[in-house]
């Protein structure tokens, strides 16, 4: 009985898609748009040839039909203000994440935190035995490492919620999980309870980081998809700045560490309230709800004269899922549609991003600077680096759609490499204040390079490089890689840096060099392309010493 119902549902969905295609083909195209068509088609042809080859000689007739239909519906580039609000609400998850990074890291040099968890004793307390250096390093590693483990698990399970219940509901569930974890941390009586809270807050952040880039990408018009996608990373850097500014005052309070861990509960609550008024992803609605609901969501994010054409494009893009259903995990890692290669690239990109040391630098900045300065100066130095990180991210917002994704990644990586080498060399000399100021300068240059490239651009790419049918699971796999390597670096860095801080930075430099090579030779350009054009680019791309699309 259920099989018959499923078959009927699929037939209804398929017939709805076919009706939309027929209506779109039969509709006349205004002369103004027709003139724009020729420009778009010429540009798209040049882009595909630049990616390393011509289109396949044999194409499914329906694919050619859909491709020409998409091109024929090119519209003038306009942006409705509400879509910016939608992206900002989703990006609040990044604000929560950034606050947690800076808030948790700064507590390690707060006297109230050290006294509460027995890392040090009140002066004159003869009955108190402070924790050993190895115990403190263990606690720091677990505070960061368990957060990463929770985030990895969150990225693993959230594709289920995102695909079955929708992107918006998935984001709401993620925020609730984070609130639970942050509350546990704020009221932790012991380190064991703190570790439990870190797992839950990490799970919430992992779920948010998996779903928010997808939601933003699926709601955004192609011409500003990159800029809106960078809002996730921009929000992370803003959260770091907010937490750093708060820590300047909180460090002097005995209970200040509690707000460092729990202050961003307020951001999560605001995000929950705002999500209640946001529309669902039109692409998810088109695949799982009625045409009326899809059009209603589009009406809030597109101009009235764009709705029909945008709806048709969506129906084309999700046609495979309407016919075949949600992709199983086996298909995500198959050769179909170059999926195995795409997922591997997504996994490698986030691996190299973390192995380049950014979260080690940002999370442990107070500890690193404390080797050269007093605790108070180290906190102020960290605040300066965090402000630099936030401001530099605006570079990407302004350039990611103009220059494309791959070029920004490679240029940024080429700058990060020498700066990491210099920091590694500085770590080998006497740890004077003069050397400390040099470390701050070159750390700032490294952070600027990262914030303008590998920080925000990867989140944009991962939100648009996969087909709709496999997007949830594929993004989940890539995001899991982000958190697995965040966990590894965060857990090992305290011990490794104690042994040799310079060796850590030399390792980070080597990783960004290798990562840059992978991007240059294997990643296609996704800027301002439809998913069908991205599919074709991956199918025809061949590594070459000189990229033709640059």
C-alpha positions in Angstrom: 0.0 0.0 0.0 2.8 2.5 0.9 4.7 1.5 -2.2 1.7 2.5 -4.4 1.4 5.8 -2.5 5.1 6.6 -3.0 4.8 5.8 -6.7 1.8 8.1 -7.0 3.6 10.8 -5.1 6.6 10.5 -7.4 4.4 10.7 -10.5 2.6 13.8 -9.2 5.9 15.5 -8.5 7.3 14.5 -11.9 4.2 15.7 -13.7 4.4 19.0 -11.8 8.0 19.4 -13.0 7.1 18.6 -16.6 4.2 21.2 -16.5 6.6 23.8 -15.3 9.1 23.0 -18.0 6.5 23.1 -20.7 5.1 26.4 -19.5 8.6 28.0 -19.3 9.5 26.8 -22.8 6.2 28.2 -24.3 6.5 31.6 -22.6 7.9 34.3 -24.9 11.1 36.0 -23.8 11.1 39.8 -23.6 13.7 41.4 -26.0 15.6 43.0 -23.1 16.2 39.6 -21.5 16.9 38.0 -24.9 19.8 40.4 -25.4 21.2 39.4 -22.0 20.9 35.7 -22.9 23.5 35.9 -25.6 26.0 37.5 -23.2 25.3 34.9 -20.5 25.6 32.0 -22.9 28.9 33.3 -24.3 30.3 33.8 -20.8 29.2 30.4 -19.7 30.8 28.7 -22.7 34.1 30.5 -22.1 34.0 29.5 -18.4 33.5 25.8 -19.3 36.3 25.8 -21.9 38.6 27.4 -19.3 38.0 24.6 -16.9 40.0 22.2 -19.0 37.9 20.9 -21.8 34.9 21.1 -24.1 31.5 19.8 -23.3 31.0 16.1 -23.7 30.0 15.1 -27.2 27.2 12.9 -26.0 24.7 14.6 -23.8 21.3 13.4 -22.7 18.7 15.4 -24.8 16.9 16.4 -21.7 20.0 18.0 -20.1 20.6 20.1 -23.2 17.0 21.2 -23.1 17.3 22.2 -19.4 20.6 23.9 -20.0 19.1 26.1 -22.7 16.1 26.8 -20.6 18.2 28.1 -17.8 20.2 30.3 -20.0 17.1 31.7 -21.6 15.9 32.9 -18.2 18.8 35.1 -17.3 17.6 38.2 -15.4 19.1 41.6 -14.5 21.1 41.3 -11.3 18.9 42.7 -8.5 18.9 41.9 -4.7 16.0 42.1 -2.4 17.0 43.4 1.0 15.2 40.7 2.9 17.5 38.0 1.5 20.4 39.8 3.3 18.5 39.5 6.5 17.9 35.8 5.9 21.6 35.3 5.4 22.5 37.3 8.5 20.1 35.3 10.7 21.7 32.0 9.5 25.1 33.5 10.0 24.4 34.1 13.7 25.5 30.5 14.2 28.9 31.8 13.2 28.7 34.6 15.8 28.0 31.9 18.4 30.9 29.8 17.2 33.3 32.8 17.2 32.3 33.9 20.7 32.9 30.3 22.0 36.4 30.2 20.4 37.6 33.4 22.0 35.6 33.1 25.2 36.9 29.6 26.0 40.5 30.3 25.1 40.7 33.5 27.2 39.5 31.7 30.4 42.8 29.8 30.5 44.5 32.9 31.8 41.7 34.1 34.0 42.5 33.8 37.7 38.9 33.1 38.7 38.9 30.1 36.3 42.3 28.8 37.5 41.3 29.0 41.1 37.8 27.4 40.6 39.3 24.3 38.8 42.4 24.0 41.0 45.0 25.1 38.4 46.4 27.4 41.0 45.9 28.2 44.7 45.0 31.3 46.6 48.2 32.9 48.0 48.7 31.7 51.6 46.4 28.6 51.3 48.8 25.9 52.6 46.2 23.1 52.3 45.7 23.7 48.5 47.8 21.7 46.0 47.7 23.2 42.5 47.4 21.0 39.4 50.6 20.0 37.7 51.6 21.4 34.3 50.7 18.1 32.6 47.3 18.1 34.3 46.6 21.6 33.1 47.7 20.8 29.6 45.4 17.8 29.7 42.5 19.9 30.8 43.1 22.5 28.1 43.4 19.8 25.5 40.1 18.1 26.5 38.2 21.4 26.8 39.1 22.1 23.1 39.2 18.4 22.0 35.8 17.4 23.4 34.2 20.4 21.8 35.6 19.2 18.5 34.3 15.7 19.1 30.8 17.0 19.8 31.0 19.2 16.7 32.0 16.2 14.6 29.1 14.2 15.8 26.7 17.2 15.2 27.9 17.5 11.6 27.3 13.7 11.2 23.7 13.6 12.5 22.4 17.0 11.2 22.0 15.9 7.5 19.1 13.8 8.8 17.3 16.8 10.3 18.3 19.1 7.4 16.9 16.7 4.7 13.9 15.4 6.5 12.6 18.4 8.4 14.2 21.3 6.5 17.1 23.7 6.8 15.3 26.2 9.1 14.1 23.6 11.6 17.6 22.1 11.6 19.1 25.4 12.5 16.6 25.8 15.3 17.4 22.4 16.8 21.1 23.2 16.6 20.6 26.4 18.6 18.7 24.6 21.3 21.5 21.9 21.6 24.1 24.7 21.9 22.1 26.5 24.6 22.1 23.3 26.7 25.8 22.9 26.4 26.6 26.5 27.1 24.4 26.5 30.3 26.2 23.4 31.6 29.6 25.0 31.1 28.6 28.3 32.8 27.5 26.5 36.0 30.2 23.7 36.0 31.2 22.8 39.6 34.0 20.5 38.4 36.1 20.0 35.3 34.2 16.7 34.4 31.0 18.7 34.2 32.8 21.3 32.1 33.8 18.6 29.6 30.2 17.4 29.3 29.1 20.9 28.5 31.8 21.2 25.9 30.5 18.1 24.1 26.9 19.5 23.9 28.0 23.0 22.8 30.3 21.5 20.3 27.4 19.3 18.9 25.3 22.4 18.5 28.1 24.3 16.7 28.8 21.3 14.4 25.1 21.1 13.5 25.0 24.9 12.8 28.2 24.8 10.7 26.8 22.0 8.5 23.4 23.6 7.8 23.9 27.4 7.8 26.1 27.5 4.6 23.6 25.3 2.8 20.6 27.4 3.9 22.4 30.6 2.8 23.5 29.2 -0.6 20.0 27.8 -1.4 18.3 31.0 -0.5 20.7 33.4 -2.3 20.6 34.7 -5.9 23.6 33.4 -7.9 25.1 36.9 -8.4 25.6 37.5 -4.6 25.8 33.9 -3.4 29.5 34.3 -2.6 29.2 37.5 -0.7 26.3 36.2 1.4 28.1 32.9 2.0 31.1 34.8 3.5 28.8 36.2 6.2 29.2 32.9 8.1 33.0 33.5 8.5 32.5 37.2 9.1 30.1 36.4 11.9 32.7 34.0 13.4 35.3 36.8 13.4 32.7 39.3 14.9 31.9 36.8 17.6 35.6 36.5 18.4 35.9 40.3 18.7 32.8 40.5 20.9 34.1 37.8 23.2 37.6 39.4 23.3 36.2 42.8 24.2 34.1 41.2 26.9 37.1 39.3 28.3 39.0 42.6 28.8 36.6 43.3 31.6 35.6 39.8 32.6 39.2 38.7 33.3 39.2 40.7 36.5 36.1 39.2 37.9 36.0 35.9 39.9 32.9 34.7 38.0 33.9 36.3 34.7 34.8 32.9 33.1 31.2 31.9 33.5 30.1 34.6 31.1 32.9 33.7 28.7 31.4 30.3 28.3 27.7 31.3 28.6 27.4 34.8 27.3 26.5 33.7 23.8 23.4 32.0 25.0 21.8 35.3 24.4 22.9 35.2 20.7 21.4 31.7 20.4 18.1 32.8 21.8 17.9 35.8 19.4 18.7 33.4 16.5 15.9 31.1 17.6 13.4 33.9 17.7 14.5 35.3 14.3 14.4 31.8 12.7 10.7 31.6 13.6 10.0 34.4 11.1 12.4 33.3 8.4 11.3 31.3 5.3 12.4 27.8 4.6 14.9 27.1 1.7 12.9 27.3 -1.5 14.8 24.3 -2.9 13.9 22.2 0.1 10.3 23.3 -0.2 10.1 22.5 -3.9 11.3 18.9 -3.2 9.2 18.3 -0.1 6.2 20.7 0.0 3.7 22.2 -2.3 4.2 24.7 -5.1 2.2 27.3 -3.2 4.6 27.1 -0.2 7.6 27.3 -2.5 6.3 30.3 -4.3 5.4 32.0 -1.0 9.0 31.6 0.2 10.3 32.9 -3.1 8.0 35.9 -2.9 9.8 37.0 0.3 13.3 36.7 -1.2 12.8 37.6 -4.9 11.2 40.4 -6.8 7.7 39.6 -8.2 8.8 39.4 -11.8 11.5 36.9 -10.9 9.4 34.3 -9.1 8.1 32.3 -12.1 11.6 32.0 -13.6 13.3 31.3 -10.3 10.7 28.6 -9.5 11.4 26.9 -12.9 15.1 26.9 -12.3 14.6 25.3 -8.9 12.4 22.6 -10.4 15.1 21.9 -13.0 17.9 21.6 -10.4 16.0 19.4 -8.0 14.4 17.2 -10.8 16.7 14.3 -10.1 15.6 14.1 -6.4 11.9 14.5 -7.3 12.3 11.4 -9.5 14.8 9.3 -7.4 14.4 10.5 -3.8 17.1 11.5 -1.3 20.5 10.1 -2.1 21.9 7.3 0.1 25.4 7.6 1.6 26.7 5.1 -0.9 25.9 7.5 -3.7 27.6 10.4 -1.9 30.9 8.5 -2.2 30.3 7.0 -5.7 31.7 8.0 -9.1 28.3 9.2 -10.2 28.5 12.9 -11.1 32.1 13.0 -9.8 30.8 12.9 -6.3 33.7 10.9 -4.8 36.2 13.5 -6.1 34.0 16.4 -4.9 33.6 15.0 -1.4 37.3 14.2 -1.2 38.1 17.8 -2.2 35.7 19.2 0.4 37.2 16.9 3.1 40.8 17.9 2.1 40.1 21.6 2.0 38.8 21.7 5.5 41.6 19.4 6.7 44.3 21.8 5.3 42.4 24.8 6.6 42.7 23.5 10.2 46.2 22.0 9.7 47.3 25.5 8.7 46.9 26.3 12.3 44.3 29.1 12.4 42.3 27.8 15.3 45.4 26.9 17.2 46.5 30.5 16.8 43.1 32.0 17.7 42.2 29.6 20.5 45.6 29.6 22.2 46.7 33.2 21.4 46.6 34.2 25.0 48.8 31.3 25.9 51.2 32.0 23.1 51.5 35.7 23.9 51.8 34.9 27.6 55.3 33.4 26.8 56.4 37.0 25.9 54.2 39.3 27.9 52.2 39.5 31.2 48.7 37.9 31.3 47.1 41.4 31.0 49.2 42.3 28.0 48.5 38.9 26.4 44.8 39.5 26.6 45.1 42.9 24.9 47.4 41.5 22.2 44.8 38.8 21.5 42.1 41.4 21.2 44.1 43.3 18.6 44.6 40.1 16.6 40.8 39.3 16.8 39.9 42.8 15.5 42.3 42.4 12.6 40.7 39.0 11.8 37.2 40.6 11.7 38.2 43.6 9.6 40.2 41.5 7.1 37.1 39.3 6.4 35.4 42.2 4.8 38.0 41.9 2.0 36.4 38.6 1.0 32.9 40.0 1.2 33.8 42.6 -1.4 35.9 40.4 -3.7 34.6 36.8 -3.6 32.1 37.3 -6.4 34.4 39.6 -8.4 37.5 37.5 -8.5 36.1 34.1 -7.9 36.8 31.4 -5.2 39.9 29.6 -6.4 42.0 32.7 -7.0 41.3 34.1 -3.6 42.3 30.8 -2.0 45.6 30.4 -3.8 46.6 34.1 -3.3 45.8 33.9 0.4 47.7 30.6 0.8 50.8 32.1 -0.9 50.8 34.9 1.7 50.1 32.7 4.7 53.1 30.4 3.9 55.9 32.9 4.5 54.2 34.5 7.5 54.0 31.1 9.2 57.6 30.4 8.5 58.7 33.7 10.0 56.6 33.1 13.2 58.3 29.7 13.4 61.7 31.3 13.2 60.9 33.9 15.8 59.8 31.1 18.2 63.4 29.8 18.1 65.1 33.0 19.4 65.1 34.4 22.9 61.6 35.2 24.1 61.9 38.9 24.7 59.2 41.6 24.4 60.7 42.8 21.1 60.3 39.3 19.7 56.8 39.2 21.2 55.8 42.3 19.3 57.2 40.8 16.1 55.1 37.7 16.7 52.0 39.9 17.0 52.8 41.7 13.7 53.4 38.5 11.7 50.5 36.8 13.4 48.3 39.7 12.3 49.6 39.4 8.7 48.9 35.6 8.7 45.4 36.2 10.1 44.7 38.9 7.4 45.7 36.5 4.7 43.6 33.7 6.2 40.6 35.9 6.8 40.6 37.1 3.2 40.8 33.7 1.7 40.8 30.3 3.4 38.6 31.3 6.3 35.4 32.5 4.5 35.8 31.1 1.0 35.8 27.5 1.9 32.4 27.9 3.5 31.1 29.4 0.3 32.5 26.6 -1.9 31.2 23.8 0.3 27.7 25.3 0.1 27.6 25.4 -3.7 29.9 22.6 -5.0 27.5 19.7 -4.5 24.2 18.8 -6.4 21.0 19.3 -4.4 20.3 15.5 -4.2 23.5 14.8 -2.3 24.1 18.2 -0.8 23.1 17.6 2.8 25.2 14.4 3.3 28.2 15.7 1.2 28.3 19.0 3.2 28.0 17.0 6.4 31.0 14.9 5.4 33.1 17.9 4.6 32.1 19.7 7.8 33.0 16.5 9.8 36.5 16.8 8.3 36.6 20.4 9.6 35.7 19.3 13.1 37.9 16.2 13.2 41.0 18.2 12.3 40.0 21.0 14.6 39.8 18.5 17.4 43.2 16.9 16.5 45.0 20.3 16.3 43.3 21.7 19.4 44.0 18.6 21.5 47.6 18.2 20.4 48.8 21.8 20.1 49.2 22.5 23.9 51.5 19.5 24.2 53.3 20.0 20.8 53.9 23.7 21.4 55.3 23.0 24.9 57.8 20.7 23.2 58.6 23.0 20.2 56.5 26.0 19.3 58.6 26.7 16.2 58.1 23.1 14.8 54.3 23.6 15.1 54.5 26.7 12.9 56.8 25.1 10.4 54.3 22.2 10.1 51.4 24.7 9.6 53.4 26.3 6.8 54.0 23.0 5.1 50.2 22.1 5.3 49.1 25.4 3.7 51.6 24.9 0.9 50.2 21.4 0.1 46.6 22.6 0.4 47.3 25.5 -2.0 48.6 23.0 -4.6 45.4 20.9 -4.2 43.2 23.9 -4.8 45.2 25.2 -7.8 45.2 21.9 -9.6 41.9 20.3 -8.7 39.2 22.8 -7.7 37.0 24.3 -10.3 35.6 27.8 -10.2 32.0 27.9 -8.8 31.4 31.6 -8.8 28.1 32.7 -10.4 27.4 29.2 -11.9 24.3 27.1 -11.8 24.6 23.6 -10.3 24.4 22.2 -13.8 27.4 24.3 -15.0 29.3 23.3 -11.9 28.6 19.6 -12.6 29.9 20.1 -16.2 33.0 21.9 -14.9 33.9 19.0 -12.6 33.3 16.5 -15.4 35.6 18.3 -17.8 38.3 19.7 -15.5 41.9 18.5 -16.0 44.8 19.6 -13.8 47.2 21.9 -15.6 50.3 24.0 -14.7 48.5 27.1 -16.1 44.8 27.5 -15.3 42.9 28.7 -18.3 40.2 30.3 -16.2 42.6 32.8 -14.6 
